[in-house]
Each structure stands twice: as structure tokens, then as C-alpha cells.
Amino acid sequence: MSTLQIPIEEGQPSTSSTHGLRRRDFIKLAASAAASAVWKPLEAASATKLELLSPGIKVSLQISTNATDDDLQFARQLGVDYVNIPTGGRRATLGNFMRLKQRVEAANLKVWNIGNSNVHNMPEVTLNLPRRDQKIEEYKSYLRNLAKAGVFYTTYAHMGNGIWSSARETTRGGASTRAFDMGKNPTGNWSGKVFKGPLTHGRKYTKEELWENYTYFIKQVVPVAEELGIRIGIHPDDPPVPELGGVPRCIFGQFDGYLRALEIANSPNIGVCLCAGTWMEGGKQMGKDVFEAARAFAKMDKLWKIHFRNVSGPIPRFVETFVDDGYTDMHKLMKTLYEVDFRGALIADHVPRMVGGPRAGWAYSIGYIQALLAAVSAEKEPR
């Protein structure tokens, strides 16, 4: 999961926002958007109005916080304009954010997002554990540092016990890849922590607790995001199993949960990082397929980042596959994003390990994505 800065058209305030909408109005508009009606929300009333995103899908590459000159050259050779950079630990500082941005721009690239694993996913917040308030303050400081560095998008995840996987398996041609199988004792992982069932935190949590904890967090974060003009895209729970380790995944594990969460946030600055692969993992239980979800979130002006990847099938078992080798039609997904005028960042993600080293897999995925975008663009151009 990675994130970063937004290309904008300067001086043009956003005209799409849910800020200030009453509950019944939001539900009415959200339902209309989900049903395909064209939704033009009310003008934002945030302290710093969001800038419009410049036209076009921004294909981008994830690079390391320790990216070499060769890594930056590799990005340019792939033809991407934007990069996403994960950080964490002692590297998640304002000084490093500014250094990274300057270095990327010196290579004639742009930064979309700089992530911070220290606060990207916080069990303390999701489950109301000790140090919850300290972690929320740390998150606010992270947002302020992003803004100072000139980065105005970030991705947030709200999982109480990490990303769950079983032992790695292989996909096409023997490429090593992440897998999930409920029958093979999967475990959760996040930032060096391992979460094991049956109860990762010693007890079962209720759905009501999860909603209360989300509300407590988002109500403190929204004013800061609005003051700074930062967009926060929330990533789906991975995988979106209804409950793992005694922790419900009731908020960001289904479409209706997202709608309620966006209503609670009630802000133009809170939206969606749509991890297509994670959404596919959930299958029918998501309430809408990935195409329907993309259209609905786009009509709400809440769709700001896409993790463009594929999986073999929905839970209870899946393996992450090559972008062209899963159960979802990725040409159709690219066509959908083009039709809804998606203007955010689109990244390859969780790429299988190919012969030839790490760059081989990234080159294949980005090349395929670029080709899909070119094909869809050609299909839509007037003749």
C-alpha cells in the first residue's frame, strides 16, 4: 500500500464535496451515485479548498525510500510520470520527505504520495488500545509534514490486525506470490508485527466498537486534513473476510461500510484508495463488484488512487496473479476508469516475483497497464 502527491490545476477550487451534508441528504446522494445517477455534490466548505486534479490517469511506480539513481532511471524508462514512496521508522520525517521530493523532481518525475508505515495502519486506533491518542497525534503530525513537503495525498488503512496471508504459493510460470487460504492457518502481518488466531488481541471485538473507534479517529483527523488541503484515501481491509482473529472487518470490507464511513467523516478530504485486488478478493460479499464500486466512488468524487492488480478468485482462497492472469477483466476495469474520468494515481501492486529480479515483474505490470490505457484511449477517441 503506497501513496503520494496530487497533480493539480492551480487556482481552481473543487466543486465536489460532501462537507456539511445532513445524514439523510448524504445517504440519498450516495445511493443515487451508486445507482449510476450523475451526482454533483455541494461545494466544499473546507478551510483549504481542494484543488482539482489535472485530467488523465496518472500511471505511477512504487519506489523505495532508498531508491538509487538506477531506480529513478528505471521509472523514466517505463514512461511513468509519478512515483509513490513508502517510508517508516526513523525515515518518516519532514527532512526525509523534502529530500525525497527534491530528488524525485530532479529526475524529472513527480511524487504522488509518501507513505508512513508508523501510522498507515494503527491497531491502537482501530481497537482502542493503549497509546491511541498518541498515535492519532502522530498521524496529525505526519499530515502536517506531508503538507510542508508539498505532498497532498496519502493512503490510510484501518485494519486492527494487519494484512492476512497463508504461505506463499506460485502463479503462472512458477512465479512466487502472496496467497490466502482460510484452511491453511493464515496470519496477519503489519510493519514487523505478526497476528495469530483464533484471537489476536485476547478477545472478540464487536462491530459497534469498530465503528466507535473509527468515528473517534476520523473526527479528529478531518479538521487537520481540511486545514492542510490533503486528501486521504482509505484502503479496503485485506483480505475483506468478515472477521479475522476476533476482529470484525465491517467498515472497509464492503461497499455499504464505505458509504457509512464517508458519511461519518462528512468531509471532501476523505475518500477511497480502491485496491482492485482486495476488492476482487471479497467477491460478492463486497456488495458491488470492482467496476460498480469504481463508478460509484468516482461519481462521489471520492476515487483518488487505484491499486491495479488481479487475483485468482474470491475468498476463502486466492493467489495474487499477474495483472492479465486473474479472474477479472482488467481491460474492462481500465475502460471503466477512463469512462468515469479518473484523474488520480494508478499503480501496480503486489507484483509476482519473476525470473530476472524485482524489476522484471514491475516492468511487465507497468508495461501491461500502459498498453491497456493506450488501447482504451484509442477506443474512445473520435474517428
N, C-alpha and C positions, 0 to 999 in steps of 0.2 A: 504494500500500500504506500503510495507516494503522492506528493502534491507540489503545487507552486504558483508562480505569479501569473497574472492575467493580462493578456494583451487588451488594450482599451483604446477607445476613441476619446481623446481628451475633450473635456468641456461639455460632455453630453450626459446629463443625469439619466439614471434608469427610470423607466416609466412602469416597471412591473414589480409589484411588491405585495406582500400580504400584511404589511405592518398596519396595525390599527383595525383590522377586520374583527368583527364580533364572531363568536363561535359559530352561530348558525349561518352567517354570511360565508365564512371560510369553508364550511362543510358543503354548502351549496355550490360554491365556485369550484372546489376541488372535485366534487362529483361530476360537475359539468365538464371539467377538463379531462377527467378520466374517461368520460363517455365520448370524447372527441370534439366537444364544443370548443370554439376558439375563445380562450379566456384572456381578457385584458385586465389584470388586477389594477387596483388603485395605485396612485403614485406613492412612492416611498416617502416616509417621513423620518427617515433615519438621520442621525446627526451629520454624518458624512455620506452623501448620496452615492450609491454605487454607480460606477462608470459603466457604460455599455461595453460589451465585449465586441471586438472587431469581427467582421464577418469571416466565416470559414472555419473548418475543423482543423485544430492545431495538433498534428501528429507529433508526438514528443517521445524522448528516450529517457529512461531512468539511468542515472549515472551515480557513481559512488561519491561520497563526501571527500574521498581521497583520489578523485579522478585524475588521471595522468594527462599529459598533453596528447598522447595517443588516443585516450578515451574521447577527448573532445574532438579530435580529428575524425575518429570513427563516427561520431554523431553527425559531423558535417558531411562525411561521405555518404551516410544514409539519407541525407536530404531533409532531415528534420530541422525545424527552426527553434524548438523549445526542448528544455530538459527538466526533469524532476529529480530532486536530490534528497535522499533520506539522510538524516543525521540522528544523533542521540548521544547520551552520556555527556562527556565534557565538551563535545563538539557542538552542542546545541546552544551556541552563544551568539550574541549580536555581532561580535567581531568576526566570527566564522561565517555567519550569514552574509555579511557585507563582503568578505573576502571571496566567497563562492560566487556571489552575483557579479562582482567585478571581473573575476577570472572567466566566467562563462561569457560575459558580454565582450571581453577582449578577444574571444574566439569566434565572434560574430554569431553567437547564439543568444537565446533569451531564457530566463528562468521562469517557470510557471509556478513551481511550488518547492519549498524547502520543508521537509517533514522533520518531526522531532519525536522519536520513539519514547522519550521520557513521559510525554503527555498525549501521545497519539491515541493511546488506548489505556485507560486507567481503571483497574478493578476497584481501587479505593473510592472512585466516584460512582461507578456503576452499582457497587454493592454496599455503599456507605460504610466503608472500613476505616480504621484509624488513619489519620492524616488526609481525610477527604478535603477539608478546607485548604490545607497547604497545597494539595495537588491542583485544586481549582485556581489558586493564586499563581501557581507555577504556569498553568495554562494561559492565564491572562497575560503574564509577563512574556510568554512565548509569542502571543499575538502582537504585543507591542513591539517586540524585537523584529518580527517579520515586517511590520509596517515601517519601522525605521530603516530597514534594509531595502524597502521598496518592493516588497512581495505582498500580494493582496489576495491570495487564495491559499487555503490549507484544507487537508482532509482529516476528519476525526472519526474514530471508531468507538463504539460504546459496548464492547463485549466484556463481560465480567470475568471470563476465564480463558481468554485468548482464542487463537485460531486452532481448530482441531484437525488432526490428521492421524492416519494409521501409518504403517511402514511404507516407505517409498516403493513404487512399482515402476513398470516400464510402459511406454506407449509406442507408437509406430517406430519401427526400426530399432527397438531396444533402448530408446531414449529414456533416461531416468526422469521421473516426475513425481509430484506430490499425489497422494491418494487418500481417500477416506472410505472406511468400511466399518459400519456400526458393529459388525460381527468380529472385528479384529482388534478390539481394545484400543480405540483411538485415544489420544491425549491432546490436551490443549497446550499451546506454547505462545509466549509473548515476551520478547526482549530478554531472553535467557531464563525465564521462569517456565516451569512445567506444571501443568494442572492435570491431575488424575482423578478419575471417578472412583466410586459412584458419587461422592460428594466432594467437590474440590475445595469447599470452604466450610466443611463440617456440618452443614445443614441445607435444607431446601429453602429457596427464596420464592416469594410469591410474585405474581405478575404486578400486583399493586405496589410492592416495594420497588420493583424495577422502574415503574412509571414515576413514582415519587422521587426516586434518586435522579432520574433524567431531568425532571422538572426543576429540581433544586439546582442542578448544574447549569442547564441552559438558560434559566432566568438570570443567572449571574454573568454568563458569558455574552449574551446578546447585547447588552449596553456597550461593552467593550468593542465587540465586532462592529457595531454600528458607528461608534465614535471614530474608529480607525478606517472604516470602509473596506473591511476584509470579508470575503465570502468564506463560509465554512461548509464544505460538502461532506455529508455523513455517509460513511461506507456501510454496506449491509453486513450483518453478522455472518461469519464464515466458519463453518457452514451454517445455514439457517435451519438447523434442527430445532424443533420446538423447545427442547430442554436438553442441556448438556451439563453433567456434573452437578445437578441440582439447581442450575441457574436457567430460568426461562429466557428464551430469545424472542420475546413477544413484541419488541418495539421495531427493530430493524431487521426482522426476519420475515416480513410480509408487507404487502403494499398498504393495507389499511393501517398498520402500525406506523408506517412512514407518514401517512396523512395526519394522523393524530399528533405525532411528534412535531410536524411542521406547524400545525395549528397551535400547539402549546408554545413553541418558540415565537410565533407571531412576528416574524422579522424577515425583511427582504434579504438579510445576510446569511440565513440558514437554509441550506439546500441539500443537494444529493451528489455524492460521488457514486455513480452507478457502476459497480463492479459486475460486468456482464456475466463472468464466470460464476460468481457467487449466486447471482440471481438464477442462473441456469441450474445450479446445484439444488435449489429449493423446489424447482419444478412447479407443479400445480398448487402446492400449498402457499406459494407467494401471492396468490390471488389474481395476478396478472402475469402474462409471460413477459419476457425481456423487451419485446417490441412494443407491447401495450404500455409497459412501465416507462420506457423511454419517451413515448409520445405524451403520456400524461404528465410526467415531470417537466418535460420541455414546455408544455402549454402553461404550466405554472411558473415558468421562468426559474426553475429550480435545478436544472441539469447543467452542471459545470465541469464535470470530469468523468471520463469513461475508462474503465479497465477493460480493454478489448481482448478477451480470451475465451476459450472454449473448454468444455468438459465432455466426458463420455456419456453421461446421463445424470439424472437427478438422484438425490439421496433415496435409499440408505447407503448407496455405494457409488463412487465416481472416481475417475482419474482425470487429472488435468492433461489435456491433449494439445497437439499443435493447433494453431488457430483455424486451420482448414480441415481438421480431423475429428471434430466433436459432433454432438447431436443437433447443434443449432446452425442454421443457415446464416453465416456471417456476412455474406453479400446482402442478404435481406436486412440485417441489422445496420450495415453501413448505409444502405439506401434509406432506412428509416431515419437515421441521424441526419442525413443530408436533407431529407424532406422536412424535418422539423427545424431546420436551420440551426443545428447545434453549433455553438461557437466556442466551446471550451476545449480542454486538452483531451486527447485520446492517446492512451499509452498501451504498449504491450505489457504483459504482466504474467508472473509465474511461468516463465518460458521453460519448456523441457530442455534438458541438457543434451546437446548434440555432440557428435564427434567433431573435433576441431577446436574445442574450447568454448568459453562462455559467449564470445562474440558471434559464433556461428548461429546459435539459437536466436539471439536478438536480431541479427541481420535478416534471418528468414522471416521472423514475425513482422518486423517493421517493413520489409520489402513487400510482404503479402498485404499488409494494411495499406501501404501506399498504392499498390495496384488496385485494391478494392475501391479506394477513394477516387482514383483516376477513372476507373470504369464507371462508377456511379455518376461522377461529374459529367462524363461524356454522354451517358444515357439521358441526363437531364438537360443538357444544353440544347437550345433551339437549333434546328437544322435549316 
